[in-house]
Amino acid sequence: MPGGPLTGDPTPTDQRTETQITVLVVDDDRAMRELTTEWLERHRDVLTVVDEPNAAAGLERLETNRIDCVVSDYEMPAADGIEFLRQVRARDDSVPFVLYTGRGSEAVASEAIAAGVTAYVQKSSGSEHYELLANRICNAVAKTRAERRVEHERDRFRTLFDRLSQPVAEVAYVDETPIVRGVNEAFEQRFGYDADTVVGDSLDAYIVPEAYRTEAEAINEHVRSGGSLEARSVTRKTADGTREFLLQNAVYDDGTGGFAIYTDVTERRERRRTLERQRELFRRTQEIADVGAWQYDVETGASILTDEALAIHGLDPSADLTPEQSLDFYHPADRPEIREAFERAQEAGESYDLECRLIDADGDERWIRTRGDPQMDGDSVTRVRGTIQDVTERTRRQRALRRQNERLDRFVDTVSHDLRSPLNVARGRLGEIGDGHPAVADTAAFAAVERAHERMASLLTDMRRLARGGAPVVDPEPVVLSAVARESWRVVETADADLTVAIDDECTIRADESRLKQVFENLFRNAVEHGAPDVTVRVESHEGGFAVEDDGTGIPATDQESVLEPGYTTAEAGTGFGLRIVEAAVEAHGWSLDVLAGNDGGARIEVHDVECGASGG
């Protein structure tokens, strides 16, 4: 059991645990319905059963409840189990459907299979068929959920692949030739070849000039042997002539192919956010390619590990490692969780994806990500395959960042407290003077001292926000962008200003919600303070991020760079830290910021490198 699941992170659509299963039992025999319900719920804690007497009622239940699996009798009035199955498949072709009947025949089974049944269980007088039914339900739901997770991760990766502004080609080697499996839109635009034209053909035949064929062959050989290219300068042919590129790649672990990523450096105009999206693609593709793999045969007990998987355990390629021996490498505190997950994979067909500690052969502790994916033959798990990846450095960086942020918070709190105490004393004394000497309180000098105290208090508040806003974001969570914008508007004094949010309510990004609110609050406050009392503020999405724009007085073109400098302000009572706080919080997320003129004469602040729809890991 030396690793864990190849599927992506689960994305449940409700608040139930991933293991909880709701079953709909449809049977016109009331006694049989009640007996089936009682047995399933009593002997399987993860099962919750609802029941209906006929197909019509069953369809209504499917419309109003989330059902994970349907169990139906065959012989029922109005519509039998096969007709019910067809009606269910017309609405949802993915929900598992188990035909549970007392009438067993090859004709019925054949018709059920043709209609898309998931499993076929025959009723009998003993309790054994209930156990079989429960197993079929659990295995079918586990398989369906695993397939949905895989499909979700594929969709996320495909979205990243398609949206990347750098040209990317996915290739697979066939007889030493890189055959194109897919290209993104940026590849079509830069090289001038449609995907329909190049997919299925040799990539080199289209983009490698004749004079560089030998060099390309050497690169292919290097890649097929598992080698990577950090940034190699190459000359490649486009429909408009040759251009200079930096070639980078992410290689499949077995050398059968990978991703070729091209950065056009002909004019040396690489943009910052393009580079950051490219790094994200590398991170995703390396997670797919650069990991150790393993397989365990459930029937024979034989296991196979790749050299990389053995190396993570601190073993050389000639070592033998059984599942039980592999378990001994895990930290004692993490061992029960690994054992339980591996056993569920074998017995219930459940995939797993865990991060835990491993003590290698040299006694060094590592953090690893371990995955396991059951392989099914009918209703039985025949083998478990998975991957194992060393994530020690990433885990250590995250912990170090947390400690750094905690120390920074304590420092900021201490300094703020130490400065506010004498400031509060000074303001209090000034108030006493004003109360005791009205003539003095009416002087311009007294008013100037009051304004100075107020400005010092504002500066302390903004400097505290700036210090905290710049600390790197360690654990971003999925947040709904439009909801955060609206919540932030409600806490800002906006007078007669109006807010328009032109962002899809389904747009979800990964962020520290508190600091994202800090971004919006400061941008809203700036728009209101520097614009007219009835200014209109608009929040909208754009390719690669979001923007906040107003129709106020705007920012002069000569000042659009200096507005981000600490202390810059055009407001008499301003501290000049508002936009700098915004920039610090934006950069802490790994995003970037541009200050532009708005479409209606006001200011427009654009935040880039933010991927809408990022809900997973």
C-alpha positions as CSV (number, residue, x, y, z in Angstrom):
1,M,0.0,0.0,0.0
2,P,2.7,2.5,-1.0
3,G,0.7,5.4,-2.3
4,G,-2.8,6.9,-2.9
5,P,-5.6,8.1,-5.5
6,L,-5.0,9.3,-9.0
7,T,-8.3,11.1,-9.1
8,G,-8.7,14.8,-8.2
9,D,-10.1,16.4,-5.1
10,P,-13.8,15.5,-4.3
11,T,-16.3,18.3,-5.0
12,P,-19.5,17.4,-3.1
13,T,-22.5,19.5,-4.1
14,D,-24.1,19.5,-0.6
15,Q,-23.0,19.3,3.0
16,R,-23.1,15.5,3.4
17,T,-19.9,13.6,3.9
18,E,-18.4,12.0,0.8
19,T,-19.3,8.5,2.2
20,Q,-23.0,9.1,3.0
21,I,-25.3,7.5,0.4
22,T,-29.0,8.1,-0.2
23,V,-30.8,5.2,-1.8
24,L,-34.3,5.2,-3.4
25,V,-36.1,1.8,-3.2
26,V,-39.1,1.4,-5.6
27,D,-41.3,-1.7,-5.1
28,D,-45.0,-2.1,-5.2
29,D,-44.8,-4.7,-2.4
30,R,-45.0,-2.6,0.8
31,A,-43.7,-5.4,3.0
32,M,-40.7,-6.0,0.8
33,R,-40.0,-2.2,0.7
34,E,-40.0,-2.0,4.5
35,L,-37.9,-5.1,4.9
36,T,-35.3,-3.9,2.3
37,T,-35.2,-0.4,3.9
38,E,-34.8,-1.8,7.4
39,W,-32.0,-4.3,6.5
40,L,-29.9,-1.8,4.5
41,E,-30.0,1.0,7.1
42,R,-29.4,-1.4,10.0
43,H,-26.4,-3.1,8.4
44,R,-24.8,-0.2,6.5
45,D,-24.4,3.1,8.5
46,V,-23.6,5.0,5.4
47,L,-26.9,4.2,3.8
48,T,-30.1,6.3,4.1
49,V,-33.1,4.8,2.4
50,V,-36.3,6.5,1.0
51,D,-38.9,4.4,-0.7
52,E,-41.8,4.7,-3.2
53,P,-44.5,2.3,-4.4
54,N,-44.2,2.8,-8.1
55,A,-42.2,4.3,-11.0
56,A,-44.2,7.5,-11.2
57,A,-43.7,8.3,-7.5
58,G,-40.0,7.3,-7.9
59,L,-39.5,9.8,-10.7
60,E,-41.1,12.6,-8.6
61,R,-38.8,11.7,-5.7
62,L,-35.8,12.0,-8.1
63,E,-36.9,15.5,-9.1
64,T,-37.1,16.7,-5.5
65,N,-34.3,14.8,-3.7
66,R,-30.6,14.1,-4.4
67,I,-30.5,10.3,-4.9
68,D,-27.2,8.5,-5.1
69,C,-28.6,5.1,-6.2
70,V,-31.9,3.7,-7.4
71,V,-33.0,0.2,-6.4
72,S,-36.1,-1.0,-8.3
73,D,-38.3,-4.1,-8.4
74,Y,-39.0,-5.6,-11.8
75,E,-42.6,-6.6,-11.8
76,M,-44.7,-3.5,-11.0
77,P,-48.0,-2.2,-12.3
78,A,-48.2,0.7,-14.9
79,A,-44.4,0.7,-15.5
80,D,-42.1,-2.3,-14.8
81,G,-38.5,-2.0,-13.6
82,I,-37.1,-1.8,-17.2
83,E,-39.4,1.0,-18.2
84,F,-38.6,2.8,-15.0
85,L,-34.9,2.4,-15.8
86,R,-35.4,3.9,-19.2
87,Q,-37.3,6.9,-17.7
88,V,-34.5,7.4,-15.2
89,R,-31.9,7.2,-17.9
90,A,-33.8,9.8,-20.0
91,R,-33.3,12.2,-17.1
92,D,-29.9,11.2,-15.7
93,D,-27.6,8.8,-17.4
94,S,-25.1,8.7,-14.5
95,V,-27.1,7.7,-11.3
96,P,-26.5,4.1,-10.5
97,F,-29.6,1.9,-11.0
98,V,-29.8,-1.6,-9.5
99,L,-32.6,-3.9,-10.7
100,Y,-33.7,-5.9,-7.6
101,T,-36.2,-8.6,-8.7
102,G,-37.6,-11.9,-7.7
103,R,-37.9,-12.9,-11.3
104,G,-34.6,-14.0,-12.7
105,S,-34.1,-14.7,-16.4
106,E,-31.5,-14.1,-19.0
107,A,-34.1,-12.2,-21.1
108,V,-34.8,-9.8,-18.2
109,A,-31.1,-9.4,-17.5
110,S,-30.2,-8.8,-21.2
111,E,-33.0,-6.2,-21.5
112,A,-31.8,-4.4,-18.3
113,I,-28.2,-4.3,-19.6
114,A,-29.4,-2.9,-22.9
115,A,-31.3,-0.2,-21.0
116,G,-28.2,0.8,-19.0
117,V,-28.6,-1.0,-15.7
118,T,-25.7,-0.7,-13.3
119,A,-26.2,-4.0,-11.4
120,Y,-28.7,-6.9,-11.3
121,V,-29.6,-8.6,-7.9
122,Q,-32.1,-11.4,-7.5
123,K,-34.3,-11.6,-4.4
124,S,-34.1,-14.7,-2.3
125,S,-35.4,-16.0,1.0
126,G,-32.1,-15.7,2.9
127,S,-30.2,-12.6,4.1
128,E,-27.3,-13.2,1.8
129,H,-28.9,-11.3,-1.1
130,Y,-29.3,-8.2,1.1
131,E,-25.5,-8.2,1.8
132,L,-24.9,-8.5,-2.0
133,L,-27.4,-5.7,-2.6
134,A,-25.6,-3.4,-0.1
135,N,-22.2,-4.2,-1.7
136,R,-23.5,-3.5,-5.2
137,I,-25.0,-0.1,-4.0
138,C,-21.8,1.0,-2.2
139,N,-19.5,-0.1,-5.1
140,A,-21.6,1.5,-7.8
141,V,-21.9,4.9,-5.9
142,A,-18.1,4.8,-5.1
143,K,-17.3,4.2,-8.8
144,T,-19.7,7.0,-9.9
145,R,-18.3,9.5,-7.5
146,A,-14.7,8.6,-8.5
147,E,-15.6,9.1,-12.1
148,R,-17.2,12.5,-11.4
149,R,-14.1,13.6,-9.5
150,V,-11.8,12.5,-12.4
151,E,-14.1,14.3,-14.8
152,H,-14.1,17.4,-12.6
153,E,-10.3,17.5,-12.5
154,R,-10.1,16.9,-16.2
155,D,-12.4,19.9,-16.8
156,R,-10.3,22.1,-14.5
157,F,-7.1,21.1,-16.2
158,R,-8.6,21.5,-19.7
159,T,-9.8,25.0,-18.7
160,L,-6.3,25.9,-17.6
161,F,-4.8,24.4,-20.8
162,D,-7.3,26.3,-23.1
163,R,-7.0,29.6,-21.3
164,L,-3.2,29.8,-21.0
165,S,-2.0,32.7,-23.2
166,Q,1.2,30.8,-24.1
167,P,1.1,28.3,-27.0
168,V,0.9,24.7,-25.7
169,A,0.8,21.4,-27.6
170,E,0.2,18.0,-26.0
171,V,2.0,15.2,-27.8
172,A,2.3,11.5,-27.6
173,Y,5.2,9.6,-29.2
174,V,4.4,7.0,-31.8
175,D,7.5,5.3,-33.4
176,E,9.7,8.2,-32.0
177,T,7.5,10.8,-33.7
178,P,5.7,13.5,-31.6
179,I,2.0,13.1,-32.6
180,V,-0.2,16.1,-31.7
181,R,-3.0,15.1,-29.3
182,G,-4.2,18.7,-28.7
183,V,-3.3,22.4,-28.9
184,N,-4.7,25.4,-27.2
185,E,-6.1,28.6,-28.8
186,A,-2.9,30.5,-28.2
187,F,-1.0,27.8,-30.3
188,E,-3.4,28.2,-33.1
189,Q,-3.1,32.0,-33.1
190,R,0.7,32.2,-32.7
191,F,1.7,29.4,-35.1
192,G,-1.2,29.9,-37.6
193,Y,-2.3,26.2,-37.7
194,D,-5.9,25.1,-36.8
195,A,-6.2,22.3,-34.2
196,D,-8.1,20.3,-36.8
197,T,-5.2,20.5,-39.1
198,V,-2.3,19.5,-36.8
199,V,-4.0,17.0,-34.4
200,G,-3.1,13.5,-35.3
201,D,0.0,14.6,-37.3
202,S,3.6,15.1,-36.4
203,L,4.3,18.3,-34.5
204,D,7.8,18.6,-36.0
205,A,6.5,18.4,-39.5
206,Y,4.6,21.6,-39.1
207,I,6.8,23.8,-36.8
208,V,10.4,22.6,-37.1
209,P,12.4,24.2,-39.9
210,E,14.5,21.8,-42.0
211,A,17.8,23.2,-40.7
212,Y,16.7,22.4,-37.1
213,R,15.5,18.8,-37.6
214,T,18.6,17.2,-36.0
215,E,18.2,19.4,-33.0
216,A,14.5,18.5,-32.7
217,E,15.3,14.8,-32.9
218,A,17.7,15.2,-30.0
219,I,15.1,17.0,-28.0
220,N,12.6,14.2,-28.7
221,E,15.1,11.6,-27.6
222,H,15.8,13.6,-24.4
223,V,12.0,13.8,-23.6
224,R,11.3,10.2,-24.3
225,S,13.9,9.2,-21.8
226,G,12.0,11.3,-19.2
227,G,14.1,14.4,-19.4
228,S,12.7,17.9,-18.9
229,L,13.5,21.3,-20.6
230,E,13.7,24.2,-18.2
231,A,13.9,26.9,-20.9
232,R,15.7,26.1,-24.2
233,S,16.0,28.6,-27.0
234,V,14.6,27.2,-30.3
235,T,13.7,28.5,-33.7
236,R,10.3,27.3,-34.9
237,K,8.3,27.8,-38.0
238,T,4.9,29.5,-38.0
239,A,2.5,30.1,-40.9
240,D,4.0,33.7,-41.1
241,G,7.7,32.6,-41.0
242,T,10.2,31.6,-38.3
243,R,10.3,33.0,-34.8
244,E,12.4,32.5,-31.7
245,F,10.8,30.7,-28.7
246,L,11.8,29.5,-25.3
247,L,10.7,25.8,-25.1
248,Q,9.7,24.3,-21.8
249,N,8.0,21.0,-21.2
250,A,6.2,18.8,-18.7
251,V,6.9,15.1,-19.4
252,Y,4.8,12.0,-18.6
253,D,6.5,9.8,-16.1
254,D,6.9,7.0,-18.6
255,G,8.3,9.2,-21.4
256,T,5.4,8.5,-23.8
257,G,4.6,12.2,-24.3
258,G,3.8,15.4,-22.4
259,F,3.3,19.1,-22.9
260,A,5.4,21.5,-25.0
261,I,5.0,25.1,-23.9
262,Y,6.4,27.9,-26.1
263,T,7.2,31.5,-25.0
264,D,7.6,33.8,-28.0
265,V,10.7,35.9,-27.3
266,T,11.1,37.3,-30.8
267,E,10.3,40.8,-29.5
268,R,11.0,40.1,-25.9
269,R,7.6,41.2,-24.8
270,E,6.7,38.6,-22.2
271,R,4.0,39.8,-19.8
272,R,4.1,39.2,-16.1
273,R,0.7,37.6,-15.7
274,T,1.4,35.3,-18.7
275,L,4.5,33.9,-16.9
276,E,2.5,33.3,-13.7
277,R,-0.2,31.4,-15.6
278,Q,2.6,29.4,-17.3
279,R,4.0,28.4,-13.8
280,E,0.6,27.3,-12.8
281,L,0.4,25.0,-15.8
282,F,3.8,23.6,-15.0
283,R,2.7,22.9,-11.4
284,R,-0.4,21.0,-12.6
285,T,1.4,19.0,-15.3
286,Q,4.3,18.1,-13.0
287,E,1.8,16.8,-10.5
288,I,0.5,14.5,-13.2
289,A,3.9,13.5,-14.6
290,D,6.6,13.7,-11.9
291,V,5.4,11.3,-9.3
292,G,6.1,7.8,-8.1
293,A,3.6,5.1,-9.2
294,W,2.5,1.8,-7.6
295,Q,0.1,-1.1,-8.1
296,Y,-1.2,-3.8,-5.7
297,D,-2.9,-7.0,-6.9
298,V,-5.7,-7.8,-4.5
299,E,-6.0,-11.5,-5.6
300,T,-2.3,-12.4,-5.6
301,G,-1.0,-9.9,-3.1
302,A,1.8,-8.9,-5.5
303,S,2.9,-5.2,-5.6
304,I,4.9,-3.2,-8.1
305,L,6.6,0.2,-7.4
306,T,8.4,2.6,-9.8
307,D,11.9,3.7,-9.0
308,E,10.6,7.1,-8.0
309,A,8.2,5.6,-5.5
310,L,11.0,3.5,-4.0
311,A,13.3,6.6,-3.9
312,I,10.7,8.4,-1.8
313,H,11.0,5.6,0.7
314,G,14.7,6.0,0.6
315,L,15.2,2.6,-1.2
316,D,17.2,1.8,-4.3
317,P,15.4,0.4,-7.4
318,S,16.3,-3.2,-6.6
319,A,14.4,-3.2,-3.3
320,D,11.2,-5.3,-2.7
321,L,8.4,-3.6,-0.8
322,T,5.2,-5.3,0.2
323,P,2.1,-3.3,1.3
324,E,2.6,-4.3,4.9
325,Q,6.3,-3.2,4.8
326,S,5.3,0.1,3.1
327,L,2.9,0.7,6.0
328,D,5.8,0.5,8.4
329,F,7.4,3.5,6.8
330,Y,4.5,5.8,7.7
331,H,4.6,7.9,10.9
332,P,2.8,5.9,13.7
333,A,0.3,8.7,14.2
334,D,-0.7,8.6,10.5
335,R,-0.5,4.8,10.1
336,P,-4.2,4.0,11.1
337,E,-5.6,6.5,8.6
338,I,-3.5,5.1,5.7
339,R,-4.4,1.5,6.6
340,E,-8.1,2.3,6.8
341,A,-8.0,4.1,3.5
342,F,-6.2,1.3,1.7
343,E,-8.6,-1.3,3.2
344,R,-11.6,0.7,2.0
345,A,-10.1,0.9,-1.5
346,Q,-9.9,-2.9,-1.6
347,E,-13.2,-3.7,0.1
348,A,-15.5,-0.9,-1.0
349,G,-13.8,0.4,-4.1
350,E,-13.2,3.8,-2.5
351,S,-10.5,6.1,-3.8
352,Y,-8.4,8.2,-1.4
353,D,-6.1,11.2,-1.5
354,L,-4.1,11.9,1.7
355,E,-1.2,14.0,2.9
356,C,0.8,12.4,5.8
357,R,4.3,11.8,7.2
358,L,6.6,9.1,6.0
359,I,9.9,8.1,7.7
360,D,12.3,7.0,5.0
361,A,15.0,4.3,5.2
362,D,17.5,6.9,6.4
363,G,15.3,8.0,9.3
364,D,14.3,11.3,7.7
365,E,10.7,12.5,8.0
366,R,9.0,13.5,4.8
367,W,5.6,14.8,4.0
368,I,4.1,12.9,1.1
369,R,0.8,13.0,-0.9
370,T,-0.5,9.5,-1.4
371,R,-3.3,8.4,-3.6
372,G,-5.0,5.1,-4.3
373,D,-7.5,4.3,-7.1
374,P,-9.3,0.9,-7.1
375,Q,-9.6,-1.0,-10.4
376,M,-12.8,-2.9,-10.8
377,D,-13.7,-6.1,-12.6
378,G,-17.5,-6.1,-12.5
379,D,-18.3,-5.6,-8.9
380,S,-15.0,-6.7,-7.5
381,V,-11.8,-4.8,-6.8
382,T,-9.0,-6.6,-8.6
383,R,-6.2,-4.2,-8.0
384,V,-5.4,-0.8,-6.5
385,R,-3.2,1.6,-8.4
386,G,-1.9,4.9,-7.1
387,T,0.8,7.6,-6.9
388,I,3.1,8.9,-4.2
389,Q,4.7,12.4,-4.2
390,D,7.1,14.1,-1.9
391,V,5.6,17.4,-0.8
392,T,8.0,18.1,2.1
393,E,9.3,21.4,0.9
394,R,5.8,22.7,0.1
395,T,4.5,21.7,3.6
396,R,7.6,23.3,5.3
397,R,7.1,26.5,3.4
398,Q,3.4,26.7,4.4
399,R,4.3,26.2,8.0
400,A,7.1,28.7,7.9
401,L,4.7,31.3,6.3
402,R,2.2,30.7,9.0
403,R,4.8,31.3,11.7
404,Q,6.1,34.4,9.9
405,N,2.5,35.8,9.7
406,E,1.9,35.1,13.4
407,R,5.1,36.9,14.3
408,L,4.3,39.8,12.1
409,D,0.8,40.1,13.6
410,R,2.3,40.2,17.1
411,F,4.8,42.8,16.1
412,V,2.2,45.0,14.5
413,D,-0.1,44.8,17.5
414,T,2.7,45.7,19.9
415,V,3.9,48.7,17.9
416,S,0.4,49.9,17.3
417,H,-0.4,49.6,21.0
418,D,2.7,51.4,22.0
419,L,2.1,54.3,19.6
420,R,-1.6,54.6,20.3
421,S,-1.2,54.9,24.0
422,P,0.8,58.2,24.0
423,L,-1.4,59.5,21.1
424,N,-4.5,58.9,23.1
425,V,-3.0,60.7,26.1
426,A,-2.1,63.7,23.8
427,R,-5.6,63.8,22.3
428,G,-7.2,63.5,25.8
429,R,-5.0,66.4,27.1
430,L,-5.9,68.5,24.1
431,G,-9.6,67.9,24.8
432,E,-9.2,69.1,28.4
433,I,-7.4,72.3,27.2
434,G,-10.3,72.9,24.7
435,D,-12.9,72.4,27.3
436,G,-11.2,74.7,29.8
437,H,-10.2,77.4,27.4
438,P,-12.9,77.9,24.7
439,A,-11.0,80.8,23.3
440,V,-8.0,78.6,22.6
441,A,-10.2,75.9,21.1
442,D,-11.4,78.3,18.5
443,T,-7.9,79.1,17.2
444,A,-6.5,77.8,14.0
445,A,-3.5,76.4,15.8
446,F,-5.7,74.3,18.1
447,A,-7.6,73.0,15.1
448,A,-4.4,72.1,13.3
449,V,-3.2,70.1,16.4
450,E,-6.5,68.2,16.4
451,R,-6.2,67.4,12.7
452,A,-2.6,66.2,13.3
453,H,-3.8,63.8,16.0
454,E,-6.5,62.5,13.8
455,R,-4.1,62.0,10.9
456,M,-1.6,60.2,13.2
457,A,-4.5,57.8,14.2
458,S,-5.4,57.2,10.6
459,L,-1.8,56.6,9.7
460,L,-1.5,54.0,12.5
461,T,-4.6,52.2,11.3
462,D,-3.5,52.2,7.6
463,M,0.1,51.1,8.4
464,R,-1.3,48.2,10.5
465,R,-3.5,47.2,7.5
466,L,-0.6,47.6,5.1
467,A,1.7,45.3,7.3
468,R,-0.9,42.6,7.6
469,G,-2.0,42.9,3.9
470,G,1.5,42.2,2.7
471,A,1.9,38.9,4.5
472,P,1.7,36.0,2.0
473,V,-1.6,34.1,1.8
474,V,-0.9,30.6,3.0
475,D,-4.3,28.7,2.9
476,P,-6.6,30.4,0.4
477,E,-10.2,29.1,0.4
478,P,-12.9,29.1,-2.4
479,V,-15.0,32.4,-2.1
480,V,-17.8,33.8,-4.3
481,L,-16.3,37.0,-5.8
482,S,-19.7,38.8,-6.3
483,A,-20.8,38.1,-2.7
484,V,-17.5,39.4,-1.2
485,A,-17.9,42.6,-3.2
486,R,-21.4,43.2,-2.0
487,E,-20.5,42.5,1.6
488,S,-17.6,44.9,1.5
489,W,-19.8,47.7,0.1
490,R,-22.1,47.5,3.1
491,V,-19.3,48.3,5.6
492,V,-18.1,51.4,3.8
493,E,-19.6,54.9,4.3
494,T,-20.9,55.4,0.7
495,A,-23.2,58.4,1.0
496,D,-25.3,58.6,-2.2
497,A,-22.9,56.4,-4.2
498,D,-24.3,53.4,-6.1
499,L,-22.7,49.9,-6.6
500,T,-23.1,47.7,-9.7
501,V,-21.7,44.1,-9.5
502,A,-21.4,42.7,-13.1
503,I,-19.9,39.3,-12.0
504,D,-21.5,35.9,-12.4
505,D,-22.7,34.7,-9.0
506,E,-21.1,31.3,-9.9
507,C,-17.6,32.8,-10.2
508,T,-15.5,31.3,-7.4
509,I,-11.9,32.2,-6.7
510,R,-9.3,31.0,-4.1
511,A,-8.5,33.8,-1.7
512,D,-8.2,34.8,1.9
513,E,-11.7,36.2,2.3
514,S,-10.8,38.8,5.0
515,R,-8.0,40.3,2.9
516,L,-10.1,40.2,-0.3
517,K,-12.6,42.3,1.6
518,Q,-9.8,44.6,2.5
519,V,-9.1,45.1,-1.2
520,F,-12.7,45.9,-2.1
521,E,-13.3,48.2,1.0
522,N,-10.2,50.3,0.2
523,L,-11.1,50.6,-3.5
524,F,-14.7,51.5,-2.6
525,R,-13.6,54.1,0.0
526,N,-11.1,55.7,-2.5
527,A,-13.8,55.9,-5.2
528,V,-16.3,57.6,-2.8
529,E,-13.8,59.9,-1.2
530,H,-12.2,61.1,-4.4
531,G,-15.3,61.1,-6.6
532,A,-18.6,63.0,-6.4
533,P,-21.1,62.2,-3.6
534,D,-23.3,60.3,-6.1
535,V,-20.4,58.4,-7.8
536,T,-21.3,55.0,-9.4
537,V,-18.9,52.2,-8.7
538,R,-18.8,49.1,-10.9
539,V,-17.2,45.7,-10.2
540,E,-16.8,43.5,-13.2
541,S,-14.8,40.5,-14.3
542,H,-12.4,40.4,-17.2
543,E,-10.2,37.8,-18.8
544,G,-7.7,36.9,-16.0
545,G,-9.2,38.7,-13.1
546,F,-11.6,41.5,-12.0
547,A,-11.8,45.3,-12.0
548,V,-13.3,48.1,-9.9
549,E,-14.2,51.2,-11.9
550,D,-15.9,54.5,-11.0
551,D,-17.3,57.5,-13.0
552,G,-15.7,60.1,-10.7
553,T,-12.9,62.5,-11.4
554,G,-10.3,59.8,-12.2
555,I,-6.6,59.8,-11.9
556,P,-4.4,61.9,-14.1
557,A,-2.3,59.8,-16.5
558,T,0.9,61.3,-15.1
559,D,-0.1,60.1,-11.6
560,Q,-1.2,56.6,-12.5
561,E,2.1,55.0,-11.4
562,S,2.7,57.2,-8.4
563,V,-0.7,56.5,-6.8
564,L,0.6,53.2,-5.5
565,E,3.5,54.9,-3.6
566,P,2.9,55.1,0.2
567,G,1.8,58.6,1.2
568,Y,0.3,59.7,-2.2
569,T,-3.1,61.3,-1.8
570,T,-5.2,64.1,-3.3
571,A,-7.6,64.2,-0.4
572,E,-6.9,66.6,2.4
573,A,-7.7,64.0,5.1
574,G,-6.2,61.1,3.3
575,T,-3.2,59.1,4.5
576,G,-2.0,58.0,1.1
577,F,-1.9,54.3,2.1
578,G,-5.3,53.1,0.6
579,L,-4.1,51.9,-2.8
580,R,-0.8,50.7,-1.4
581,I,-2.8,48.5,1.1
582,V,-4.7,47.2,-1.9
583,E,-1.6,46.4,-3.9
584,A,0.0,44.6,-0.9
585,A,-3.1,42.4,-0.4
586,V,-3.2,41.7,-4.1
587,E,0.4,40.7,-4.3
588,A,0.1,38.5,-1.2
589,H,-2.3,36.4,-3.2
590,G,0.1,36.1,-6.1
591,W,-2.0,38.4,-8.3
592,S,-1.0,41.7,-10.0
593,L,-2.6,45.2,-10.2
594,D,-2.9,47.9,-12.9
595,V,-4.1,51.5,-12.4
596,L,-5.9,52.8,-15.5
597,A,-8.4,55.4,-16.7
598,G,-12.0,54.4,-16.6
599,N,-14.4,54.2,-19.5
600,D,-16.5,57.1,-18.1
601,G,-13.6,59.4,-17.1
602,G,-13.1,57.9,-13.6
603,A,-10.5,55.5,-12.3
604,R,-10.2,51.8,-13.1
605,I,-8.2,49.3,-11.0
606,E,-7.6,46.0,-12.6
607,V,-6.5,42.9,-10.7
608,H,-4.9,40.2,-12.9
609,D,-3.8,36.5,-12.6
610,V,-7.1,35.6,-10.8
611,E,-8.7,32.5,-12.2
612,C,-12.5,32.4,-11.8
613,G,-13.8,28.9,-11.2
614,A,-10.9,27.8,-9.0
615,S,-12.5,25.7,-6.4
616,G,-10.1,22.9,-5.8
617,G,-6.4,22.4,-4.7
